[in-house]
Amino acid sequence: MAHQRDTIAGKVRLVLDAPDASVTPLRSGADPRLISLVRLLARQAARDFVNAELEAARRRDLQD
């Protein structure tokens, strides 16, 4: 009889909080293009991390 495996969806928890304005103060002279670039790079890094974790979980599931 097959047993039910835990899925990655059951193990992932996402917590969203409003950004704290005191953590990342924006100076009036900050270049908006630089801010956009940093946000873009951060989103890409987060996507890469999640994809790597999903791939690792898929490999673990295939080994079981």
C-alpha positions in Angstrom: 0.0 0.0 0.0 1.4 3.4 -1.0 1.9 5.9 1.8 1.2 9.6 1.5 4.3 11.8 1.1 4.6 15.2 2.6 4.6 17.8 -0.1 6.7 20.9 -0.1 3.5 23.0 0.0 2.9 21.6 3.5 6.3 22.6 4.7 6.5 26.2 3.3 5.3 29.1 5.4 5.2 32.6 4.0 4.9 35.5 6.4 4.3 39.0 4.9 4.8 42.0 7.0 4.7 45.6 6.0 8.2 47.0 5.6 9.5 49.0 8.5 10.3 52.5 7.3 13.1 52.8 9.9 14.9 49.8 8.5 15.5 51.1 5.0 15.4 54.9 5.0 15.5 56.5 1.6 17.6 59.6 1.4 16.2 62.4 -0.7 19.3 62.2 -2.9 19.0 58.4 -3.6 18.9 57.5 -7.3 15.6 55.9 -8.0 17.2 53.8 -10.7 19.6 52.3 -8.2 16.7 51.5 -5.8 14.8 49.8 -8.7 17.9 47.8 -9.6 18.4 46.6 -6.0 14.8 45.6 -5.8 15.0 43.8 -9.1 18.1 41.9 -8.0 16.5 41.0 -4.7 13.4 39.6 -6.4 15.6 37.6 -8.7 17.7 36.2 -5.9 14.5 35.2 -4.0 13.2 33.5 -7.1 16.4 31.6 -7.6 16.5 30.5 -4.0 12.9 29.3 -4.1 13.5 27.4 -7.3 16.6 25.8 -5.9 14.7 24.7 -2.8 11.8 23.3 -4.9 14.3 21.4 -7.1 16.1 20.0 -4.0 12.7 18.9 -2.6 11.8 17.3 -5.9 15.1 15.3 -5.9 14.5 14.2 -2.3 11.0 13.0 -3.3 12.4 11.0 -6.2 14.9 9.3 -4.0 12.2 8.1 -1.6 
